[in-house]
Amino acid sequence: MLIERDANGDFILESSELAERFGLSLADLRRHMRHGSVVSSVEIGTAEHEGTKRVSLRLGNRLWQAVLNDENEVQQEQMTVLRGKPSGRHPR
């Protein structure tokens, strides 16, 4: 998967490859994105993980994560199906 950075430092991922990872058509992925159903985050590695980044995208109960090296090349990736229904609330 090709992951680039724009002038602001934001990560740019190929939509068709993401759709494939999530088992969706490109049109379905774009619809989910327009509705704000795809949530993303980036974590910067520290200590022994210095120079790496973990990019995460969540859609419903599916979580795709990729670990990037300092050249933004994917070193590993995984798709996880989370158990249970996301409630948006933290357990007490």
DSSP file with accessible surface (Angstrom, degrees, kcal/mol):
  #  RESIDUE AA STRUCTURE BP1 BP2  ACC     N-H-->O    O-->H-N    N-H-->O    O-->H-N    TCO  KAPPA ALPHA  PHI   PSI    X-CA   Y-CA   Z-CA
    1    1 A M              0   0   50      0, 0.0     2,-0.5     0, 0.0    73,-0.5   0.000 360.0 360.0 360.0 136.0    0.0    0.0    0.0
    2    2 A L        -     0   0  100     71,-0.1    12,-0.8     2,-0.0     2,-0.5  -0.752 360.0-177.8 -89.5 123.2    1.3    3.4   -0.9
    3    3 A I  E     +A   13   0A  11     -2,-0.5     2,-0.2    69,-0.3    10,-0.2  -0.991   7.3 175.0-124.6 122.6    1.1    6.0    1.9
    4    4 A E  E     -A   12   0A 101      8,-2.3     8,-3.0    -2,-0.5     2,-0.4  -0.690  24.4-127.5-118.0 172.4    2.2    9.5    1.3
    5    5 A R  E     -A   11   0A 105      6,-0.2     6,-0.2    -2,-0.2     2,-0.1  -0.965  18.8-141.6-121.0 140.9    2.3   12.8    3.2
    6    6 A D    >   -     0   0   56      4,-2.5     3,-2.1    -2,-0.4     6,-0.0  -0.280  41.8 -84.2 -89.8-176.3    0.8   16.0    2.0
    7    7 A A  T 3  S+     0   0  109      1,-0.3    -1,-0.1     2,-0.1    -2,-0.0   0.775 130.8  52.4 -62.0 -25.8    2.3   19.5    2.5
    8    8 A N  T 3  S-     0   0  135      2,-0.1    -1,-0.3     3,-0.0     3,-0.1   0.467 120.4-107.8 -86.4  -4.9    0.6   19.7    6.0
    9    9 A G  S <  S+     0   0   23     -3,-2.1    -2,-0.1     1,-0.3     2,-0.1   0.467  71.6 144.3  91.0   0.2    2.1   16.4    7.0
   10   10 A D        -     0   0   92      1,-0.1    -4,-2.5    -5,-0.1    -1,-0.3  -0.458  53.5-111.5 -72.4 148.0   -1.2   14.5    6.8
   11   11 A F  E     -A    5   0A  37     -6,-0.2     2,-0.5    -2,-0.1    -6,-0.2  -0.592  25.2-157.1 -81.8 140.1   -1.2   11.0    5.6
   12   12 A I  E     -A    4   0A  80     -8,-3.0    -8,-2.3    -2,-0.3     2,-0.3  -0.982  11.3-172.2-119.9 120.6   -2.7   10.2    2.2
   13   13 A L  E     -A    3   0A  32     -2,-0.5     2,-0.5   -10,-0.2   -10,-0.2  -0.872  33.0-103.2-114.0 148.5   -3.9    6.6    1.6
   14   14 A E     >  -     0   0   88    -12,-0.8     4,-2.1    -2,-0.3     3,-0.2  -0.557  26.4-150.0 -72.9 117.9   -5.1    5.1   -1.6
   15   15 A S  H  > S+     0   0   29     -2,-0.5     4,-2.8     1,-0.2     5,-0.2   0.875  93.5  53.5 -58.6 -42.0   -8.9    4.8   -1.4
   16   16 A S  H  > S+     0   0   57      1,-0.2     4,-1.9     2,-0.2    -1,-0.2   0.893 109.9  48.1 -65.5 -35.4   -9.2    1.7   -3.6
   17   17 A E  H  > S+     0   0   55     -3,-0.2     4,-2.1     2,-0.2    -1,-0.2   0.892 111.9  49.7 -71.5 -37.2   -6.7   -0.2   -1.5
   18   18 A L  H  X S+     0   0    9     -4,-2.1     4,-2.1     2,-0.2    -2,-0.2   0.916 108.2  53.2 -64.8 -43.0   -8.5    0.8    1.7
   19   19 A A  H  X>S+     0   0    3     -4,-2.8     5,-3.0     1,-0.2     4,-0.6   0.931 109.4  49.6 -57.5 -43.2  -11.8   -0.3    0.2
   20   20 A E  H ><5S+     0   0  145     -4,-1.9     3,-1.1     1,-0.2    -1,-0.2   0.917 108.2  52.7 -61.8 -43.8  -10.2   -3.7   -0.6
   21   21 A R  H 3<5S+     0   0   63     -4,-2.1    -1,-0.2     1,-0.3    -2,-0.2   0.878 113.8  43.3 -60.5 -38.4   -8.8   -4.0    3.0
   22   22 A F  H 3<5S-     0   0    5     -4,-2.1    -1,-0.3    -5,-0.1    -2,-0.2   0.464 114.0-117.0 -87.5  -1.8  -12.3   -3.4    4.4
   23   23 A G  T <<5S+     0   0   66     -3,-1.1     2,-0.3    -4,-0.6    -3,-0.2   0.836  73.4 124.9  71.3  33.1  -14.0   -5.7    1.9
   24   24 A L      < -     0   0   35     -5,-3.0    -1,-0.3    -6,-0.2     2,-0.1  -0.819  65.8-107.0-120.3 161.1  -16.0   -2.8    0.3
   25   25 A S     >  -     0   0   58     -2,-0.3     4,-2.4     1,-0.1     5,-0.2  -0.453  38.0-111.6 -76.0 160.5  -16.5   -1.3   -3.1
   26   26 A L  H  > S+     0   0   59      1,-0.2     4,-2.6     2,-0.2     5,-0.2   0.916 119.6  53.5 -60.6 -40.2  -14.8    2.0   -3.6
   27   27 A A  H  > S+     0   0   70      1,-0.2     4,-2.1     2,-0.2    -1,-0.2   0.907 108.8  48.6 -62.7 -41.3  -18.2    3.7   -3.8
   28   28 A D  H  > S+     0   0   63      2,-0.2     4,-2.5     1,-0.2    -1,-0.2   0.916 111.1  49.7 -65.6 -43.3  -19.3    2.2   -0.4
   29   29 A L  H  X S+     0   0    2     -4,-2.4     4,-2.4     1,-0.2    -2,-0.2   0.947 111.4  49.0 -61.1 -44.8  -16.0    3.3    1.2
   30   30 A R  H  X S+     0   0  118     -4,-2.6     4,-2.6     2,-0.2    -1,-0.2   0.883 109.4  52.9 -63.4 -35.9  -16.4    6.8   -0.1
   31   31 A R  H  X S+     0   0   94     -4,-2.1     4,-1.8     2,-0.2    -1,-0.2   0.942 109.7  48.1 -64.3 -45.2  -20.1    6.9    1.1
   32   32 A H  H  <>S+     0   0   38     -4,-2.5     5,-2.7     1,-0.2     6,-0.5   0.898 111.7  50.6 -61.4 -39.4  -18.9    5.9    4.6
   33   33 A M  H ><5S+     0   0   93     -4,-2.4     3,-1.4     1,-0.2    -2,-0.2   0.917 108.0  51.7 -65.9 -42.6  -16.2    8.5    4.5
   34   34 A R  H 3<5S+     0   0  178     -4,-2.6    -1,-0.2     1,-0.3    -2,-0.2   0.849 110.3  49.8 -61.2 -34.9  -18.7   11.2    3.5
   35   35 A H  T 3<5S-     0   0  129     -4,-1.8    -1,-0.3    -5,-0.2    -2,-0.2   0.426 116.4-115.1 -84.9   0.5  -20.9   10.2    6.4
   36   36 A G  T < 5S+     0   0   54     -3,-1.4    -3,-0.2    -4,-0.2    -2,-0.1   0.701  76.6 130.7  76.1  19.9  -18.0   10.4    8.9
   37   37 A S      < +     0   0   51     -5,-2.7     2,-0.6    -6,-0.2    23,-0.6   0.609  51.8  78.4 -81.6 -15.0  -18.1    6.7    9.6
   38   38 A V  E     -B   59   0B  29     -6,-0.5     2,-0.4    21,-0.1    21,-0.2  -0.877  65.1-169.4 -99.3 120.7  -14.4    6.2    9.0
   39   39 A V  E     -B   58   0B  94     19,-2.5    19,-3.0    -2,-0.6     2,-0.3  -0.924   5.2-170.6-112.2 133.7  -12.3    7.3   12.0
   40   40 A S  E     +B   57   0B  86     -2,-0.4     2,-0.3    17,-0.2    17,-0.2  -0.880   9.9 175.3-125.5 156.9   -8.6    7.6   11.8
   41   41 A S  E     -B   56   0B  60     15,-2.1    15,-2.7    -2,-0.3     2,-0.4  -0.979  15.7-150.0-151.9 157.9   -5.7    8.2   14.1
   42   42 A V  E     -B   55   0B  63     -2,-0.3     2,-0.4    13,-0.2    13,-0.2  -1.000   9.1-163.7-131.6 130.4   -1.9    8.3   14.0
   43   43 A E  E     -B   54   0B  88     11,-2.3    11,-2.6    -2,-0.4     2,-0.5  -0.951  13.6-140.5-114.0 136.1    0.4    7.4   16.9
   44   44 A I  E     -B   53   0B 114     -2,-0.4     9,-0.2     9,-0.2     6,-0.1  -0.836  23.5-120.8 -98.2 128.3    4.1    8.3   16.9
   45   45 A G        -     0   0   14      7,-3.1     6,-0.6    -2,-0.5     2,-0.3  -0.365  30.8-172.4 -69.5 143.7    6.5    5.8   18.2
   46   46 A T    >   -     0   0  100      4,-0.2     3,-2.6    -2,-0.1     4,-0.1  -0.826  50.9  -0.3-128.2 169.5    8.7    6.6   21.2
   47   47 A A  G >  S+     0   0   71      1,-0.3     3,-1.9    -2,-0.3    -2,-0.0  -0.282 139.0   4.6  52.7-121.6   11.6    4.9   23.0
   48   48 A E  G 3  S+     0   0  159      1,-0.3    -1,-0.3     3,-0.0    -3,-0.1   0.651 136.6  54.1 -69.0 -11.7   12.3    1.6   21.2
   49   49 A H  G X  S+     0   0  107     -3,-2.6     3,-2.0    -5,-0.1    -1,-0.3   0.228  77.3 144.6-103.2  12.3    9.7    2.4   18.6
   50   50 A E  T <   +     0   0  143     -3,-1.9    -4,-0.2     1,-0.3    20,-0.1  -0.228  65.6  26.9 -51.8 134.7   11.3    5.8   17.7
   51   51 A G  T 3  S+     0   0   30     -6,-0.6    -1,-0.3     1,-0.3     2,-0.3   0.364 102.2 102.5  92.1  -5.4   10.9    6.6   14.0
   52   52 A T    <   -     0   0   40     -3,-2.0    -7,-3.1    17,-0.1    -1,-0.3  -0.706  49.9-162.9-108.2 162.4    7.8    4.5   13.5
   53   53 A K  E     -BC  44  68B  21     15,-1.7    15,-3.3    -2,-0.3     2,-0.5  -0.986  10.6-145.8-138.5 145.6    4.1    5.5   13.2
   54   54 A R  E     -BC  43  67B 100    -11,-2.6   -11,-2.3    -2,-0.3     2,-0.5  -0.972  12.8-162.7-115.9 118.6    1.0    3.5   13.6
   55   55 A V  E     -BC  42  66B   4     11,-2.6    11,-2.3    -2,-0.5     2,-0.4  -0.863  10.7-172.2 -99.0 128.8   -1.9    4.5   11.3
   56   56 A S  E     -BC  41  65B   7    -15,-2.7   -15,-2.1    -2,-0.5     2,-0.4  -0.980  10.6-175.7-125.9 136.2   -5.3    3.2   12.4
   57   57 A L  E     -BC  40  64B  14      7,-2.8     7,-3.0    -2,-0.4     2,-0.4  -1.000   8.4-165.7-129.7 130.8   -8.7    3.4   10.5
   58   58 A R  E     +BC  39  63B  89    -19,-3.0   -19,-2.5    -2,-0.4     2,-0.4  -0.958  13.1 174.8-120.5 135.8  -11.9    2.2   12.1
   59   59 A L  E >   -BC  38  62B   6      3,-2.6     3,-2.4    -2,-0.4     2,-0.2  -0.946  68.0 -52.6-136.8 109.2  -15.2    1.5   10.4
   60   60 A G  T 3  S-     0   0   43    -23,-0.6    22,-0.0    -2,-0.4    25,-0.0  -0.388 123.6 -16.2  61.1-124.0  -17.8    0.0   12.6
   61   61 A N  T 3  S+     0   0   66     -2,-0.2    21,-3.7    -3,-0.1     2,-0.4   0.285 118.4  96.3 -96.4  11.5  -16.3   -3.1   14.2
   62   62 A R  E <   -CD  59  81B  68     -3,-2.4    -3,-2.6    19,-0.2     2,-0.5  -0.880  50.8-172.5-106.8 132.7  -13.4   -3.3   11.8
   63   63 A L  E     -CD  58  80B  32     17,-2.9    17,-2.9    -2,-0.4     2,-0.5  -0.982   3.1-168.3-126.6 117.9  -10.0   -1.8   12.6
   64   64 A W  E     -CD  57  79B   2     -7,-3.0    -7,-2.8    -2,-0.5     2,-0.4  -0.907  11.8-178.9-104.5 131.8   -7.2   -1.6   10.1
   65   65 A Q  E     -CD  56  78B  34     13,-2.6    13,-2.5    -2,-0.5     2,-0.4  -0.990   9.8-173.4-132.3 143.0   -3.7   -0.7   11.4
   66   66 A A  E     -CD  55  77B   0    -11,-2.3   -11,-2.6    -2,-0.4     2,-0.5  -0.998  16.0-145.1-133.5 137.0   -0.4   -0.3    9.6
   67   67 A V  E     -CD  54  76B  35      9,-2.7     8,-3.5    -2,-0.4     9,-1.2  -0.905  22.3-161.9-100.3 126.5    3.0    0.3   11.2
   68   68 A L  E     -CD  53  74B   0    -15,-3.3   -15,-1.7    -2,-0.5     6,-0.2  -0.842   9.7-136.5-109.8 146.7    5.2    2.6    9.1
   69   69 A N    >   -     0   0   27      4,-2.1     3,-2.1    -2,-0.3   -17,-0.1  -0.207  47.1 -81.5 -85.1-172.9    9.0    3.1    9.2
   70   70 A D  T 3  S+     0   0  111      1,-0.3   -18,-0.1     2,-0.1   -19,-0.1   0.638 133.1  55.7 -70.6  -9.9   10.6    6.5    9.1
   71   71 A E  T 3  S-     0   0  135      2,-0.1    -1,-0.3   -20,-0.0     3,-0.1   0.250 118.7-112.3 -98.2   8.6   10.3    6.5    5.3
   72   72 A N    <   +     0   0   30     -3,-2.1     2,-0.4     1,-0.2   -69,-0.3   0.763  68.9 146.7  62.9  29.0    6.5    6.0    5.7
   73   73 A E        -     0   0  112    -71,-0.1    -4,-2.1     1,-0.0     2,-0.4  -0.793  57.1-109.0 -92.8 137.5    6.7    2.5    4.2
   74   74 A V  E     +D   68   0B  37    -73,-0.5    -6,-0.2    -2,-0.4     3,-0.1  -0.513  37.0 175.6 -69.0 121.8    4.3   -0.1    5.6
   75   75 A Q  E     -     0   0B 112     -8,-3.5     2,-0.3     1,-0.4    -1,-0.2   0.745  69.7  -9.2 -95.6 -33.8    6.3   -2.6    7.7
   76   76 A Q  E     -D   67   0B 122     -9,-1.2    -9,-2.7     2,-0.0    -1,-0.4  -0.971  62.5-172.6-158.9 154.4    3.2   -4.6    8.9
   77   77 A E  E     -D   66   0B  72     -2,-0.3     2,-0.3   -11,-0.2   -11,-0.2  -0.984   3.0-177.6-147.4 156.1   -0.5   -4.3    8.7
   78   78 A Q  E     -D   65   0B  99    -13,-2.5   -13,-2.6    -2,-0.3     2,-0.5  -0.991  19.6-142.5-153.6 151.9   -3.5   -6.1   10.2
   79   79 A M  E     -D   64   0B  70     -2,-0.3     2,-0.4   -15,-0.2   -15,-0.2  -0.973  22.4-169.4-114.0 129.4   -7.3   -6.0   10.1
   80   80 A T  E     -D   63   0B  47    -17,-2.9   -17,-2.9    -2,-0.5     2,-0.7  -0.969  16.8-147.3-121.5 135.1   -9.0   -6.8   13.3
   81   81 A V  E     -D   62   0B  96     -2,-0.4   -19,-0.2   -19,-0.2     2,-0.2  -0.922  26.0-140.6 -99.1 116.1  -12.7   -7.4   13.8
   82   82 A L        -     0   0   47    -21,-3.7     2,-0.2    -2,-0.7   -21,-0.0  -0.533  13.5-121.5 -79.9 143.9  -13.6   -6.0   17.2
   83   83 A R  S    S+     0   0  245     -2,-0.2    -1,-0.1     2,-0.1     0, 0.0  -0.534  70.8  15.9 -83.7 150.5  -16.0   -7.9   19.4
   84   84 A G  S    S-     0   0   65     -2,-0.2    -2,-0.1     2,-0.1     0, 0.0  -0.034  97.0 -62.5  79.3 174.0  -19.2   -6.4   20.7
   85   85 A K        -     0   0  195      1,-0.0     2,-0.2     2,-0.0    -2,-0.1  -0.847  50.6-115.9-100.2 126.8  -21.0   -3.4   19.5
   86   86 A P        +     0   0   69      0, 0.0    -2,-0.1     0, 0.0   -25,-0.0  -0.454  33.6 178.7 -63.9 124.5  -19.3    0.0   19.8
   87   87 A S        -     0   0   77      2,-0.3     3,-0.1    -2,-0.2    -3,-0.0   0.626  36.3-128.7-100.1 -19.8  -21.3    2.1   22.2
   88   88 A G  S    S+     0   0   80      1,-0.3     2,-0.3     0, 0.0     0, 0.0   0.451  77.4 104.1  83.0  -2.2  -19.2    5.2   22.3
   89   89 A R  S    S-     0   0  189      3,-0.0    -1,-0.3     0, 0.0    -2,-0.3  -0.874  71.9-122.8-114.5 150.2  -19.2    5.0   26.1
   90   90 A H        -     0   0  173     -2,-0.3     2,-0.0    -3,-0.1     0, 0.0  -0.675  34.8-106.6 -85.8 141.7  -16.4    3.9   28.4
   91   91 A P              0   0  128      0, 0.0    -1,-0.1     0, 0.0     0, 0.0  -0.328 360.0 360.0 -64.9 148.8  -17.2    1.0   30.8
   92   92 A R              0   0  280     -3,-0.0    -3,-0.0    -2,-0.0     0, 0.0  -0.624 360.0 360.0 -98.4 360.0  -17.6    2.0   34.4
